Amino acid sequence: MKLRWGLAAAAVAVCLAGCAVVRDGAGVGAGAGAVAANPWSAQSGPDAQSWHHMTFPGKAATRFSYSRKDGRDAIAVLASSSASMLRQKLRVEPSELRHVRFSWKVPQLIAGADVGLRDADDSPVRVMLFFEGDRARFSARDSMLSELLRAVSGEEMPYATLMYVWCNQREPGSVITSPRTGRVRTLVVESGARKLGQWLDYERDIRADYLRAYGEAPGALVGIAIMSDSDNTQSTTQAWYGPVRLQTP
Protein backbone atom coordinates (compact mmCIF):
# COMPACT_ATOMS: atom_id res chain seq x y z
CA MET A 1 0.00 0.00 0.00
CA LYS A 2 1.42 3.37 -1.01
CA LEU A 3 1.90 5.77 1.87
CA ARG A 4 2.99 9.33 2.53
CA TRP A 5 4.22 10.07 6.04
CA GLY A 6 1.74 12.03 8.12
CA LEU A 7 -1.33 11.25 10.17
CA ALA A 8 -3.27 9.50 7.40
CA ALA A 9 -0.20 7.52 6.39
CA ALA A 10 0.49 6.56 9.97
CA ALA A 11 -3.11 5.47 10.34
CA VAL A 12 -2.88 3.13 7.38
CA ALA A 13 0.46 1.73 8.52
CA VAL A 14 -0.93 0.94 11.94
CA CYS A 15 -4.12 -0.44 10.45
CA LEU A 16 -1.93 -3.00 8.72
CA ALA A 17 -0.91 -3.91 12.25
CA GLY A 18 -4.56 -4.27 13.27
CA CYS A 19 -5.32 -0.98 15.01
CA ALA A 20 -8.90 0.24 14.59
CA VAL A 21 -8.01 3.85 13.96
CA VAL A 22 -9.93 3.25 10.76
CA ARG A 23 -13.64 3.90 10.60
CA ASP A 24 -16.23 1.13 10.31
CA GLY A 25 -17.34 0.92 6.70
CA ALA A 26 -20.28 -0.48 4.82
CA GLY A 27 -19.87 -3.18 2.23
CA VAL A 28 -20.68 -6.51 3.89
CA GLY A 29 -24.32 -7.22 4.48
CA ALA A 30 -26.44 -4.53 6.05
CA GLY A 31 -25.35 -1.88 8.52
CA ALA A 32 -22.25 0.27 8.82
CA GLY A 33 -19.24 -1.78 9.67
CA ALA A 34 -20.72 -4.81 11.40
CA VAL A 35 -20.77 -7.84 9.13
CA ALA A 36 -24.19 -9.44 8.90
CA ALA A 37 -24.06 -12.98 10.30
CA ASN A 38 -23.74 -15.53 7.52
CA PRO A 39 -22.52 -19.13 7.13
CA TRP A 40 -18.92 -17.93 6.57
CA SER A 41 -18.78 -15.79 9.72
CA ALA A 42 -20.47 -18.55 11.73
CA GLN A 43 -17.47 -20.78 10.93
CA SER A 44 -14.78 -18.10 11.35
CA GLY A 45 -13.46 -17.26 14.80
CA PRO A 46 -15.34 -17.60 18.08
CA ASP A 47 -18.14 -15.09 17.40
CA ALA A 48 -20.06 -14.79 14.13
CA GLN A 49 -21.40 -11.36 15.18
CA SER A 50 -18.03 -9.70 15.82
CA TRP A 51 -16.62 -9.34 12.30
CA HIS A 52 -16.32 -5.73 11.16
CA HIS A 53 -15.39 -4.11 7.86
CA MET A 54 -12.57 -1.68 8.61
CA THR A 55 -11.75 1.03 6.07
CA PHE A 56 -8.66 3.24 5.88
CA PRO A 57 -8.60 7.07 5.81
CA GLY A 58 -8.17 8.32 2.27
CA LYS A 59 -8.48 4.84 0.74
CA ALA A 60 -11.27 3.39 -1.38
CA ALA A 61 -12.81 0.35 0.30
CA THR A 62 -12.46 -3.18 -1.00
CA ARG A 63 -15.83 -4.91 -1.46
CA PHE A 64 -16.53 -8.01 0.64
CA SER A 65 -19.68 -10.14 0.27
CA TYR A 66 -20.85 -13.58 1.35
CA SER A 67 -20.90 -16.12 -1.49
CA ARG A 68 -21.29 -19.81 -2.19
CA LYS A 69 -18.33 -20.66 -4.42
CA ASP A 70 -17.79 -24.16 -5.78
CA GLY A 71 -19.95 -25.58 -3.00
CA ARG A 72 -18.05 -23.71 -0.26
CA ASP A 73 -19.09 -20.91 2.08
CA ALA A 74 -16.88 -17.99 1.14
CA ILE A 75 -16.28 -14.27 1.30
CA ALA A 76 -15.99 -12.88 -2.23
CA VAL A 77 -13.58 -9.95 -2.51
CA LEU A 78 -13.22 -7.29 -5.20
CA ALA A 79 -10.44 -4.73 -4.78
CA SER A 80 -10.34 -1.91 -7.30
CA SER A 81 -7.46 0.45 -6.47
CA SER A 82 -8.60 -0.09 -2.90
CA ALA A 83 -7.65 -1.41 0.53
CA SER A 84 -9.72 -2.46 3.55
CA MET A 85 -10.14 -5.47 5.83
CA LEU A 86 -12.59 -7.65 7.68
CA ARG A 87 -11.43 -7.94 11.29
CA GLN A 88 -12.53 -9.77 14.41
CA LYS A 89 -11.30 -8.95 17.90
CA LEU A 90 -10.79 -11.92 20.20
CA ARG A 91 -8.41 -13.20 22.85
CA VAL A 92 -6.53 -16.50 22.88
CA GLU A 93 -3.91 -16.88 25.60
CA PRO A 94 -0.41 -18.02 24.56
CA SER A 95 -0.84 -21.40 26.25
CA GLU A 96 -3.96 -22.04 24.14
CA LEU A 97 -2.49 -21.16 20.74
CA ARG A 98 -2.61 -24.07 18.32
CA HIS A 99 -3.25 -24.00 14.57
CA VAL A 100 -5.13 -21.71 12.19
CA ARG A 101 -6.91 -23.14 9.15
CA PHE A 102 -7.84 -21.02 6.14
CA SER A 103 -8.37 -21.32 2.40
CA TRP A 104 -8.57 -19.07 -0.62
CA LYS A 105 -9.08 -19.09 -4.36
CA VAL A 106 -7.26 -16.53 -6.52
CA PRO A 107 -7.99 -16.33 -10.26
CA GLN A 108 -5.17 -13.91 -11.14
CA LEU A 109 -2.13 -12.27 -9.55
CA ILE A 110 -1.62 -8.51 -9.38
CA ALA A 111 0.90 -7.48 -12.03
CA GLY A 112 3.87 -5.71 -10.47
CA ALA A 113 2.86 -6.39 -6.85
CA ASP A 114 5.55 -7.28 -4.30
CA VAL A 115 4.76 -7.33 -0.57
CA GLY A 116 8.41 -6.66 0.19
CA LEU A 117 8.49 -3.28 -1.58
CA ARG A 118 6.91 -0.16 -0.10
CA ASP A 119 5.56 1.09 -3.42
CA ALA A 120 4.29 -2.29 -4.64
CA ASP A 121 2.89 -3.76 -1.41
CA ASP A 122 -0.41 -5.16 -2.70
CA SER A 123 -1.76 -8.70 -2.45
CA PRO A 124 -4.94 -10.41 -3.66
CA VAL A 125 -5.19 -12.29 -0.33
CA ARG A 126 -3.89 -11.78 3.21
CA VAL A 127 -4.80 -13.60 6.43
CA MET A 128 -3.63 -11.55 9.42
CA LEU A 129 -3.05 -12.41 13.09
CA PHE A 130 -2.55 -9.72 15.77
CA PHE A 131 -0.68 -10.31 19.03
CA GLU A 132 -0.18 -8.74 22.42
CA GLY A 133 3.32 -8.21 23.85
CA ASP A 134 5.72 -5.90 25.67
CA ARG A 135 5.47 -2.51 23.96
CA ALA A 136 8.46 -1.32 25.99
CA ARG A 137 10.48 -3.18 23.37
CA PHE A 138 9.18 -0.98 20.53
CA SER A 139 11.72 1.02 18.54
CA ALA A 140 11.56 4.81 18.91
CA ARG A 141 9.67 5.06 15.61
CA ASP A 142 7.17 2.35 16.52
CA SER A 143 6.63 3.92 19.95
CA MET A 144 5.90 7.27 18.31
CA LEU A 145 3.54 5.62 15.84
CA SER A 146 1.72 3.77 18.61
CA GLU A 147 1.31 6.91 20.72
CA LEU A 148 0.06 8.91 17.74
CA LEU A 149 -2.56 6.33 16.91
CA ARG A 150 -3.67 5.94 20.52
CA ALA A 151 -4.17 9.70 20.68
CA VAL A 152 -6.45 9.76 17.66
CA SER A 153 -8.16 6.38 18.04
CA GLY A 154 -8.05 5.38 21.69
CA GLU A 155 -6.67 1.99 20.63
CA GLU A 156 -3.08 0.83 20.91
CA MET A 157 -1.09 -0.68 18.07
CA PRO A 158 -0.72 -4.45 18.46
CA TYR A 159 2.68 -5.57 19.62
CA ALA A 160 3.05 -7.76 16.54
CA THR A 161 1.22 -8.72 13.35
CA LEU A 162 1.80 -11.91 11.37
CA MET A 163 0.42 -12.06 7.82
CA TYR A 164 0.04 -15.03 5.49
CA VAL A 165 0.07 -13.99 1.81
CA TRP A 166 0.30 -15.12 -1.80
CA CYS A 167 3.25 -13.39 -3.45
CA ASN A 168 4.08 -13.10 -7.14
CA GLN A 169 7.70 -14.24 -7.00
CA ARG A 170 9.09 -14.61 -3.46
CA GLU A 171 9.52 -18.22 -2.39
CA PRO A 172 7.05 -19.92 -0.03
CA GLY A 173 8.49 -19.82 3.46
CA SER A 174 10.03 -16.37 2.97
CA VAL A 175 9.61 -14.00 5.91
CA ILE A 176 9.35 -10.32 4.99
CA THR A 177 9.59 -7.44 7.44
CA SER A 178 7.37 -4.50 6.53
CA PRO A 179 9.26 -1.45 5.25
CA ARG A 180 6.92 0.68 7.40
CA THR A 181 7.27 -0.97 10.80
CA GLY A 182 9.20 -3.86 12.25
CA ARG A 183 6.05 -4.94 14.08
CA VAL A 184 4.53 -6.41 10.89
CA ARG A 185 6.04 -9.61 9.46
CA THR A 186 4.75 -11.43 6.39
CA LEU A 187 5.07 -15.16 5.76
CA VAL A 188 4.71 -16.18 2.11
CA VAL A 189 2.66 -19.38 1.87
CA GLU A 190 2.03 -19.36 -1.89
CA SER A 191 3.98 -17.96 -4.83
CA GLY A 192 3.64 -17.67 -8.57
CA ALA A 193 0.83 -18.52 -10.96
CA ARG A 194 0.91 -22.33 -10.96
CA LYS A 195 -1.99 -22.82 -8.53
CA LEU A 196 -4.24 -19.99 -9.68
CA GLY A 197 -7.92 -20.71 -10.18
CA GLN A 198 -8.24 -23.46 -7.57
CA TRP A 199 -9.08 -23.68 -3.90
CA LEU A 200 -6.01 -24.00 -1.70
CA ASP A 201 -6.32 -25.11 1.92
CA TYR A 202 -3.76 -24.38 4.65
CA GLU A 203 -3.19 -25.36 8.25
CA ARG A 204 -0.50 -23.35 10.02
CA ASP A 205 1.08 -23.76 13.44
CA ILE A 206 0.64 -20.27 14.92
CA ARG A 207 3.31 -20.62 17.57
CA ALA A 208 5.91 -22.06 15.17
CA ASP A 209 5.22 -19.43 12.50
CA TYR A 210 5.42 -16.58 15.00
CA LEU A 211 8.68 -17.93 16.39
CA ARG A 212 10.10 -18.15 12.88
CA ALA A 213 9.03 -14.60 12.01
CA TYR A 214 9.94 -12.85 15.27
CA GLY A 215 12.46 -15.10 16.99
CA GLU A 216 10.46 -15.22 20.22
CA ALA A 217 7.37 -16.91 21.62
CA PRO A 218 4.04 -15.20 20.88
CA GLY A 219 1.88 -13.32 23.33
CA ALA A 220 -1.90 -13.57 23.37
CA LEU A 221 -3.67 -13.55 20.03
CA VAL A 222 -5.99 -10.50 20.07
CA GLY A 223 -7.41 -10.37 16.55
CA ILE A 224 -7.70 -11.98 13.12
CA ALA A 225 -8.47 -10.42 9.74
CA ILE A 226 -8.64 -10.94 6.01
CA MET A 227 -7.50 -8.22 3.64
CA SER A 228 -7.17 -7.73 -0.12
CA ASP A 229 -5.57 -4.56 -1.48
CA SER A 230 -4.67 -3.14 -4.89
CA ASP A 231 -4.36 0.58 -4.16
CA ASN A 232 -0.62 0.86 -4.70
CA THR A 233 -0.63 -0.79 -8.12
CA GLN A 234 -3.91 0.96 -9.06
CA SER A 235 -5.27 -2.35 -10.29
CA THR A 236 -8.26 -4.63 -9.82
CA THR A 237 -8.11 -8.03 -8.15
CA GLN A 238 -10.66 -10.65 -7.15
CA ALA A 239 -10.50 -13.56 -4.70
CA TRP A 240 -12.53 -15.80 -2.42
CA TYR A 241 -11.75 -16.70 1.20
CA GLY A 242 -12.98 -19.79 2.97
CA PRO A 243 -13.68 -19.69 6.73
CA VAL A 244 -10.80 -18.85 9.08
CA ARG A 245 -10.78 -21.42 11.87
CA LEU A 246 -8.73 -21.36 15.05
CA GLN A 247 -7.84 -24.60 16.82
CA THR A 248 -7.86 -24.21 20.62
CA PRO A 249 -7.81 -26.74 23.47
C-alpha positions as CSV (number, residue, x, y, z in Angstrom):
1,M,0.0,0.0,0.0
2,K,1.4,3.4,-1.0
3,L,1.9,5.8,1.9
4,R,3.0,9.3,2.5
5,W,4.2,10.1,6.0
6,G,1.7,12.0,8.1
7,L,-1.3,11.2,10.2
8,A,-3.3,9.5,7.4
9,A,-0.2,7.5,6.4
10,A,0.5,6.6,10.0
11,A,-3.1,5.5,10.3
12,V,-2.9,3.1,7.4
13,A,0.5,1.7,8.5
14,V,-0.9,0.9,11.9
15,C,-4.1,-0.4,10.5
16,L,-1.9,-3.0,8.7
17,A,-0.9,-3.9,12.3
18,G,-4.6,-4.3,13.3
19,C,-5.3,-1.0,15.0
20,A,-8.9,0.2,14.6
21,V,-8.0,3.9,14.0
22,V,-9.9,3.2,10.8
23,R,-13.6,3.9,10.6
24,D,-16.2,1.1,10.3
25,G,-17.3,0.9,6.7
26,A,-20.3,-0.5,4.8
27,G,-19.9,-3.2,2.2
28,V,-20.7,-6.5,3.9
29,G,-24.3,-7.2,4.5
30,A,-26.4,-4.5,6.1
31,G,-25.4,-1.9,8.5
32,A,-22.3,0.3,8.8
33,G,-19.2,-1.8,9.7
34,A,-20.7,-4.8,11.4
35,V,-20.8,-7.8,9.1
36,A,-24.2,-9.4,8.9
37,A,-24.1,-13.0,10.3
38,N,-23.7,-15.5,7.5
39,P,-22.5,-19.1,7.1
40,W,-18.9,-17.9,6.6
41,S,-18.8,-15.8,9.7
42,A,-20.5,-18.6,11.7
43,Q,-17.5,-20.8,10.9
44,S,-14.8,-18.1,11.4
45,G,-13.5,-17.3,14.8
46,P,-15.3,-17.6,18.1
47,D,-18.1,-15.1,17.4
48,A,-20.1,-14.8,14.1
49,Q,-21.4,-11.4,15.2
50,S,-18.0,-9.7,15.8
51,W,-16.6,-9.3,12.3
52,H,-16.3,-5.7,11.2
53,H,-15.4,-4.1,7.9
54,M,-12.6,-1.7,8.6
55,T,-11.7,1.0,6.1
56,F,-8.7,3.2,5.9
57,P,-8.6,7.1,5.8
58,G,-8.2,8.3,2.3
59,K,-8.5,4.8,0.7
60,A,-11.3,3.4,-1.4
61,A,-12.8,0.3,0.3
62,T,-12.5,-3.2,-1.0
63,R,-15.8,-4.9,-1.5
64,F,-16.5,-8.0,0.6
65,S,-19.7,-10.1,0.3
66,Y,-20.8,-13.6,1.3
67,S,-20.9,-16.1,-1.5
68,R,-21.3,-19.8,-2.2
69,K,-18.3,-20.7,-4.4
70,D,-17.8,-24.2,-5.8
71,G,-20.0,-25.6,-3.0
72,R,-18.0,-23.7,-0.3
73,D,-19.1,-20.9,2.1
74,A,-16.9,-18.0,1.1
75,I,-16.3,-14.3,1.3
76,A,-16.0,-12.9,-2.2
77,V,-13.6,-10.0,-2.5
78,L,-13.2,-7.3,-5.2
79,A,-10.4,-4.7,-4.8
80,S,-10.3,-1.9,-7.3
81,S,-7.5,0.5,-6.5
82,S,-8.6,-0.1,-2.9
83,A,-7.6,-1.4,0.5
84,S,-9.7,-2.5,3.5
85,M,-10.1,-5.5,5.8
86,L,-12.6,-7.7,7.7
87,R,-11.4,-7.9,11.3
88,Q,-12.5,-9.8,14.4
89,K,-11.3,-9.0,17.9
90,L,-10.8,-11.9,20.2
91,R,-8.4,-13.2,22.8
92,V,-6.5,-16.5,22.9
93,E,-3.9,-16.9,25.6
94,P,-0.4,-18.0,24.6
95,S,-0.8,-21.4,26.3
96,E,-4.0,-22.0,24.1
97,L,-2.5,-21.2,20.7
98,R,-2.6,-24.1,18.3
99,H,-3.3,-24.0,14.6
100,V,-5.1,-21.7,12.2
101,R,-6.9,-23.1,9.1
102,F,-7.8,-21.0,6.1
103,S,-8.4,-21.3,2.4
104,W,-8.6,-19.1,-0.6
105,K,-9.1,-19.1,-4.4
106,V,-7.3,-16.5,-6.5
107,P,-8.0,-16.3,-10.3
108,Q,-5.2,-13.9,-11.1
109,L,-2.1,-12.3,-9.5
110,I,-1.6,-8.5,-9.4
111,A,0.9,-7.5,-12.0
112,G,3.9,-5.7,-10.5
113,A,2.9,-6.4,-6.9
114,D,5.6,-7.3,-4.3
115,V,4.8,-7.3,-0.6
116,G,8.4,-6.7,0.2
117,L,8.5,-3.3,-1.6
118,R,6.9,-0.2,-0.1
119,D,5.6,1.1,-3.4
120,A,4.3,-2.3,-4.6
121,D,2.9,-3.8,-1.4
122,D,-0.4,-5.2,-2.7
123,S,-1.8,-8.7,-2.4
124,P,-4.9,-10.4,-3.7
125,V,-5.2,-12.3,-0.3
126,R,-3.9,-11.8,3.2
127,V,-4.8,-13.6,6.4
128,M,-3.6,-11.6,9.4
129,L,-3.1,-12.4,13.1
130,F,-2.6,-9.7,15.8
131,F,-0.7,-10.3,19.0
132,E,-0.2,-8.7,22.4
133,G,3.3,-8.2,23.8
134,D,5.7,-5.9,25.7
135,R,5.5,-2.5,24.0
136,A,8.5,-1.3,26.0
137,R,10.5,-3.2,23.4
138,F,9.2,-1.0,20.5
139,S,11.7,1.0,18.5
140,A,11.6,4.8,18.9
141,R,9.7,5.1,15.6
142,D,7.2,2.4,16.5
143,S,6.6,3.9,20.0
144,M,5.9,7.3,18.3
145,L,3.5,5.6,15.8
146,S,1.7,3.8,18.6
147,E,1.3,6.9,20.7
148,L,0.1,8.9,17.7
149,L,-2.6,6.3,16.9
150,R,-3.7,5.9,20.5
151,A,-4.2,9.7,20.7
152,V,-6.5,9.8,17.7
153,S,-8.2,6.4,18.0
154,G,-8.0,5.4,21.7
155,E,-6.7,2.0,20.6
156,E,-3.1,0.8,20.9
157,M,-1.1,-0.7,18.1
158,P,-0.7,-4.4,18.5
159,Y,2.7,-5.6,19.6
160,A,3.0,-7.8,16.5
161,T,1.2,-8.7,13.4
162,L,1.8,-11.9,11.4
163,M,0.4,-12.1,7.8
164,Y,0.0,-15.0,5.5
165,V,0.1,-14.0,1.8
166,W,0.3,-15.1,-1.8
167,C,3.3,-13.4,-3.5
168,N,4.1,-13.1,-7.1
169,Q,7.7,-14.2,-7.0
170,R,9.1,-14.6,-3.5
171,E,9.5,-18.2,-2.4
172,P,7.1,-19.9,0.0
173,G,8.5,-19.8,3.5
174,S,10.0,-16.4,3.0
175,V,9.6,-14.0,5.9
176,I,9.4,-10.3,5.0
177,T,9.6,-7.4,7.4
178,S,7.4,-4.5,6.5
179,P,9.3,-1.5,5.3
180,R,6.9,0.7,7.4
181,T,7.3,-1.0,10.8
182,G,9.2,-3.9,12.2
183,R,6.1,-4.9,14.1
184,V,4.5,-6.4,10.9
185,R,6.0,-9.6,9.5
186,T,4.8,-11.4,6.4
187,L,5.1,-15.2,5.8
188,V,4.7,-16.2,2.1
189,V,2.7,-19.4,1.9
190,E,2.0,-19.4,-1.9
191,S,4.0,-18.0,-4.8
192,G,3.6,-17.7,-8.6
193,A,0.8,-18.5,-11.0
194,R,0.9,-22.3,-11.0
195,K,-2.0,-22.8,-8.5
196,L,-4.2,-20.0,-9.7
197,G,-7.9,-20.7,-10.2
198,Q,-8.2,-23.5,-7.6
199,W,-9.1,-23.7,-3.9
200,L,-6.0,-24.0,-1.7
201,D,-6.3,-25.1,1.9
202,Y,-3.8,-24.4,4.6
203,E,-3.2,-25.4,8.2
204,R,-0.5,-23.4,10.0
205,D,1.1,-23.8,13.4
206,I,0.6,-20.3,14.9
207,R,3.3,-20.6,17.6
208,A,5.9,-22.1,15.2
209,D,5.2,-19.4,12.5
210,Y,5.4,-16.6,15.0
211,L,8.7,-17.9,16.4
212,R,10.1,-18.1,12.9
213,A,9.0,-14.6,12.0
214,Y,9.9,-12.8,15.3
215,G,12.5,-15.1,17.0
216,E,10.5,-15.2,20.2
217,A,7.4,-16.9,21.6
218,P,4.0,-15.2,20.9
219,G,1.9,-13.3,23.3
220,A,-1.9,-13.6,23.4
221,L,-3.7,-13.5,20.0
222,V,-6.0,-10.5,20.1
223,G,-7.4,-10.4,16.6
224,I,-7.7,-12.0,13.1
225,A,-8.5,-10.4,9.7
226,I,-8.6,-10.9,6.0
227,M,-7.5,-8.2,3.6
228,S,-7.2,-7.7,-0.1
229,D,-5.6,-4.6,-1.5
230,S,-4.7,-3.1,-4.9
231,D,-4.4,0.6,-4.2
232,N,-0.6,0.9,-4.7
233,T,-0.6,-0.8,-8.1
234,Q,-3.9,1.0,-9.1
235,S,-5.3,-2.3,-10.3
236,T,-8.3,-4.6,-9.8
237,T,-8.1,-8.0,-8.1
238,Q,-10.7,-10.6,-7.2
239,A,-10.5,-13.6,-4.7
240,W,-12.5,-15.8,-2.4
241,Y,-11.7,-16.7,1.2
242,G,-13.0,-19.8,3.0
243,P,-13.7,-19.7,6.7
244,V,-10.8,-18.8,9.1
245,R,-10.8,-21.4,11.9
246,L,-8.7,-21.4,15.0
247,Q,-7.8,-24.6,16.8
248,T,-7.9,-24.2,20.6
249,P,-7.8,-26.7,23.5
